[in-house]
Amino acid sequence: MKPKFFWFRISIAFGLLLGLLLLVQTLLTYRYVSRSLVRQEAQREADRRMQSIARTARLTGSRDPATLTPVLNEIVHEAPTQLAWIRILRFDGKVLAESESPAEAPRYQPGDLGKLMDNRERRPAERKTASGSVFVIVNPMRFSPPAFPRAPGPPPTPSPGPDDPRDGRRGEHQGRGGPDIAEIAVYLDGVSTNFGPLRQNLIVGCSAAFALMAAVIVIGLRFRHYMRGKHMEGELTLARRVQHDLFPLENSLAGSLQFAAKCLPSYEVGGDLYDVFEMDSGEVGMVLGDVSGKGLPAALLMGVVQGAVRASSVTGMPAQHEQAAERLNHLLCMKTARERFVSLFWCYFDRRASVLRYVNAGHLPPLLIRQDAGGSQKVIRLDSGGPVLGLLPGARYTQAEVQVEPGDLLVVFSDGILEAANSNDEEFGEQGVLNSVARNWNSPPREVCGGILADVRTFLGKELPQDDQTLLVIQLDAATHGPGASTTLRGSVGAPVAK
């Protein structure tokens, strides 16, 4: 196991342990709040109510517990969401006074209250009622003299002092002897509202613990996929480097032609291709194509097309050029799916004859731009050839020729340039290319190419390119010949358009 993977797995285990500890800590805190603090608050509420009853008894001078029934009803009615009932019981369990007690109130047998009084903690007992859960709290009731009269029978037992073993907190009481008992039922929801913010924090803590553990588990499960993705990312970076190395250097035709080109893929690798190479015959071959689709599949097909064009090694002779295009179309039809096709502009430039011979296989028409002495542009669109490659097995292709004049500029582009759309859904278009060329006409091809791409970026604004952007700009340094319109030797070219 690699060390970095080992420490990653240690981190995953530590994250799970941390989330589990956080969850346990939160649950224990919630349990403490729900059981201990709520019970303590219920006990304090019962003590306050018992003191209120005792104070009322002293002020009214009541000697009979039954006379406190209206007082008990009033106290319960004042706090209906906190108190369920209040009862005053004799030590043997007989009810002396009570508020409106529900049927769920406990019934005590002789000796039950004595056992409760002997329990020093006197923890509240939780009971279910129709209105919700309640804590039933019992406490000895201590009145100032005169004490309440007792039922007929043996003489009453004197009230125990604080050190008397019969005291409700320390002594044991049996039968009917002992102090009176106050029983107060406090609603659990009524006192737990005081801990509402704390409970919300506990819920947030539990949620955070579960989220942490879930995130760590997902990271652990997706680790292999993540590493596979990183490996693929490295492979794509390498593929991008290899693809870039397939493109020609701008000084590869030093002393022959000046050109500049740029390919900006929308992903790591793209499906656009361009190439410029010199033949043994002295002619210069130029290619720019656009493979349907994007990403790695398009890049692989692009390499096949570029290698096939280079391997053809044909001259600009019409018959050889047309046959090479047809063989390439047949190869793509046999080896690729029908949804994979290639638009391609493939030309040869003969400097000695000042002729550009080309086949346009379904590509956007490149622009052959010349400028007269008055500064007006004339544009020839090179659109002759045939359909896209790889779609129609029996397609035929025709080579066309155009006469080149000194200073002519050939601009070839993919649809990612013309179809670049801004936030208003407006496309850069052919006119955008012509405007950029006009502003940089007296500059070398490198600056013309850079100016067009800069204008495209400015036109897009904050929008991202949706397709590969490839641009090829060539300065056609042809031999000087007499003036005249472009001449078509085979095929046809678009008529010159004054701009």
N, C-alpha and C positions, 0 to 999 in steps of 0.2 A: 504494500500500500504506500503510495506516495506521501511524503510528510505533510504536504499542504492539504491533502485529502484527509489525513489522519486528524489534523487539528480542526478541520472543518467539521468532521463528525463529532469530535469532542465538543465543539461549540454547539452543535445541534443537541447533544445530550445535556449539556449545561443549560441550554435554553429551556428544554423540556422540564428539567428538574426545578429551575427557577419558576416556571409557570405553575408547576404542581405545588411548590411551596407557597406561592402567592395564593393559590386557590384554597389550600388547606388553612392558611392563616386567615383568610377572609371568612371562610365558613366557620372556623372556631370563634372568630370575633362576632359573627352574626349569631351564633348559638349563645354566646355569652350575653349579647344584647337582648336576644329574644327571651332568654330564661332568667338570667340574674337581674339585669337592670330593670326589665319590665316588672318582675316580681317585687323588686325593691320599691319601685315607684307605686305599685299597687298597695304595698304595705304602708307607705307614707300617706297615700290618699285615704286609706282606711283609718289610720291614726288621726288624721285631721278631722275626719267625720265623727269619730268616736269622741274626740275632745269637744267638738261642737255639741254633740248630744249631752255629754256630761255637763257642759257649761249651761245649756238650756235647762237641764234638770235642777241645777243649783239655783238658777235665777227664778225659776217658777216654784221652787220648793216642793216639787212633786215627790210623793211618797209611794205612789203606786206606779210600777212600770207601764201599766196599760194606758196611763194618761199620756205617755210619750208617743203613742201611735200617730197623732196628727203631726208631731214634730218629725217623725221618721218619714212620713209621706211627703212632707214639704221638702225635706232634704233630698229625697230621691227625685221629686219632680223638678227641683232646681238643676239637677245634673243628670238628665235622662240618658245621655250618651256615655256617662262614666259609671253610674250606679245602677245595678239591677234590682237589689232589694237590701233592706236592713232589718235585722231581727235582734231582739233581746231575749236570750234563752236562760232558763234556769239550769243549774249545773247538771241536772238529770236529763236535760234535753227538752223540757217542756217550754213552749213559746209563751213569753210574758207580754211581749209587744212586737209588732211587725208592721212594715209598710205593705204595700200591695205585693205580696210574695207570689212569684210564679210557681207553677206545679213542679218545676225542675229543682226547687230548693231542697236541700238534703234533709232527711229525717234521721234523727239521732236516737240511738238506743242508750239506755242507762250505762254509763261508763265510757261512752265514746268521747264525750267532751273532756272527761278527766284524762284520757290518754293524750288528747290534743294539747291540753294544758301542760302535761308532763314533758312534752316534746319542746326542748328549749328553742329550737329553730322556728317552729310553728310555720313551716313553709305553706304558702297558699296552695289550696287544692284547685286544680283546673277542672271546670265542668262545662259541658255543652248545653246550651239553652237554645230556644227558638230564635232569640235575638242575637246570638253569637256566644263565643266562649267567654267565661267569666272566671275570675279568681275569687274563691271563697276564703275570706280571712276571718279568723276568730281571735278575740282578745278578751281578757278579763275586764269587766266593767267596774270601775271604782267610783263610787259616789261619796261625796262628803256627807257626814251625818246631817240630819237623821237618815238612817238607812231605810230601804224599802221594807215594809212588813212582810213577814214570811207566811207561808201557808200554815194552816193549823197543824199542830203536831208537837214534837219535842221542841224545847227552847232553841232558838236560832244560835248557830255557832257564831261567836264574835268574829268580826272582820279581822283577817290575819294582818299582822304587821309585816313590815318589809323583811324581817328575819324569821317569821313564822314558817315552819315547814309546810303549812297548808297554802302558802302563797302560790298563785297561779303559775309563777315562773319557776318555783323551786320545789314546791310540795307535791304530793300525790293526793288526789281527791277521788273519793269513791262515793257512790250513791248520790244523794241529793245535797250533801253538804258542799260548801265552796262558794266562790263569788259568782255573781251573774256574768253571763257571757254575751258579748256583742258580736254578732255575725254580719259582716258586710261583704256583699258580692260586687266586685268591681269588673266592669267590662274590659277585656284584654285590649280591644281596639281603641277604647277610650283613653287608656294611659299610654299605649304605644305610639300615639300620634306625636308625643313629645320627642320621640326618637326618629321622626320621619326623615330629616336631613341625614342623620347618621345611617339609616337604612339605605337611603339612596346612594350614599358613598360606598356602602358595602356591596350594593348591586353593581355599581360601576367597577369596583374592585374585582368581583367575580367575572364580570364581562371581560375586563382587561386580562385576567388570568386565562380564561378560555380562548380569547383572541390570540394571546401570546403563544399558547400551546398549539393552537390551530395553525398559526403562521409558521412556527418552527416545524411542525409535521409536514406542512405543504412544501416548505423549503427542502426538507429532507427527502421527501418523495420525488420532488422535481429536480434533485441535484444531478442525477444522471442525464436528464434531458437538458439541463442547463449546460453541463460540460460538453454534451454533444453539440449544442448550439454554439458554444464558444469555439469548438473544433471546426464546425462548419463556417463560422465567421472568419477563422484563420484561413481556411481553404478558399473562401471567397476573396479574401484580401490577396492571397497568392494568385488566384485566377485573374484578379484585376491587374496585378503586376505583369502576369504573362500576357494578358490581352494588350496592355499598354506597350509591352515590348514588341508586339507584332506590328504596331503602327510605325510608319517610317519617320525618321528624323527629318527636321526641316532643312538641314544642310546636306541631306543624302544626295541631292542633285546639284551640288555646288558647281557652278560654271555652266549649268544647263538651264534650269528653270528656278524661279523663286516661287515658293508656295508656303502656305501656313494652314494648319489644320488643328482642330480640337474636337474631342469626343467627351461629352459630359453625360455619363449614364445616370438614369434616375435611381438605380439601385447600385449595389457594389460593382456589378458587371452589367454590361449593356448588350443590346443586340444590333447596334449600329457598327458599321465598319467603313474604313477608308484605307486606301493604299496608293502610293505613287512610286513608280519604279521605271528604270530605264532599260530598254531592250537592246540586244546586241546590234540591231539594225540602226540604232540611234533614235528610234522613236521613244516617246515617254508614255507609259500606260498610267491611267488614272481611274480609280474605282471608288465609288461611294454607294453603300447599300444599307438597307434597313430591313432587319429580320422581324417578322411579326412576333408580338409578345415582348416580354421583358425578362430580365434576370438571367439565371444560369442557363436554362434551356436555349434561350435566344443567343447567348454568348457562345455556346457550343456550336450551334449551327452557323454562326458568324465565322468561326474559325474554319469550318469546313468550306464555306464559300470563298473565303480569302485564299485558302490553300489551293482550291480548284482553279481560281483565276490565275494565280501565280504559276501553277503547274501547266496551264494551257500553253504558255510561251508562244503565243501567236503574234503575228505582226498586224499592222492595221489593214492588211488586205481584206476586202469585204467578205469574200467567201469563207476565209478562215475564221474571221471574227464572228460571223453569223453562225457557223457550225459550232464554234466554241460555246456560244450562248445557248444553242439548242441542246448540246451535250450536258451542259450544266443544269438546264431545266429538266432534262430527262433524269439525271442523277438525283435531284431533289425530289422529283415526283416519286421515284422508286424507294428512296431511303427515308423520307420524312412523312409525317401525317399531313393530311390535306389542310389542317388548320395552321400548319407551319409553311409560310411562303416568304419570298424575299423580293423586295423591289430593289433594282440595281441600275446604277448609271455606270457604263463601262466605255471608256474612250481611249484613243491613241492620238497623240499629237506629233505630227511630222513637221519639224521646224524648217527643214529645207524646202518643203513644198508649201509651208504656211497653211496647213490643212489640219483640221480637227475631225477625226472620224469617230463615231460613237454609236452605241446601242443603248437605248433607254428602255429597260425592262420594267415598265409600270412604275417608275420612280417619278417624284415631283420634278418638273422640268427645270434643269439648271439654267442659270442666266449667264449668257455671254454678253458682257457689257462693254461698250466702247463709247468714248466721249469725243465729240468734235471740237474744233477750235473755239467755238462759241460757248462751250461748257454744257451743252445739252447732251443727255444720254440717249443712246440707242441700245435697245435690249433685244437679243435673240434668244428665244426659249427653245431649248433642245429637247424636243418631246417625241422624236421618232424612234421606233424600235419594235416594241411588242408588249405582251402582257407580263405580269409578274412571274417570277420563276418559282417552280414547284407546285403550280396549281393546275395547269393544263398540259398533259403529257405530249400532245402533238403540236404545241405552239410553234409558230415560225417567227423569226426575228430578222429585221432588216437594218443594215448599217446605213447611217446618213453621214454626210460630210458638210462641213461649213468652212469657208475661207476665213482665215484669221488675219487681222491687221495689227500693226505694231501698237503695243500698249493695251491690247484687249485684256479684260479681266474675266476669268471664269469663276463663278461662285456656285458651288454645289452644296446642298444642305439636305438634312433629313426633315421629316414632318414635325419633329419636336421643336424646330425653329419657327416654322411658319404658323403652327397651331398652338404656340404658347399663348395661353389665355390669362388675362388679368381678372381682378375681382368683379369687373363689369361684364365678364364673359366676352370680351373683345379679343380677337386674335392679332398677333404681331403681323402676320401676313407678309406677302411678297413686297408690298410697298414699304414696309418697315425695313426690309433688307436693302432695297434700292436707296432709301433715304440715308441709311448708315454708310453705304458705299459712296454716295455723293459727298458726304461730309469728310470722308477720308480718302478721296480719289487719288490725291498726290502722295499718299503714304505707301510704304511697302506692304506686302500681303499680311505680314504679322500684325501690323496695326489695324488693317482693314478687318481681319478676322476678330481681333480683340474688340474693336469698336462695335461690330455687329452683336457679339455675345454680351457686351456691356449694355447695349441698348435693350437686348432681350431681358436681361436681369432687371433693368430699370422699369421696363414695361410691365413685368410680372408683379413688381412691388412685393407684398408679403406672401403672395401665392407661390406654392412650390411647383416645380416642373412636373408634369404628368407623364412625360415621355423622354427618351434619350435625345440629347441635342448634339448633333454632329455637323460640323461646318468645314468645308474645304475651299480655300481661296488660292487661285493660281494666276500668276502674271505670265501671260502667253507672249514670250519674247520671240515673235516670228520675223521672218525676213521681210523687208519692205517691198511692197509691190504697188502697182498702180491702183488708184482709187476705183472703187466699184462696189456694188452690193455683193453680199455673200453669195457664193455659188454652190448649188447643190449638185454633187456628182452622182450620188446614189441615195435614194430615200428622199426625205424632205426635212426642212427645218422651218420653224415658225418665222413669219415675216417680221423684219425689224420693226420695232415699235419706238417711236420718238418719245422721249420723256423730258 
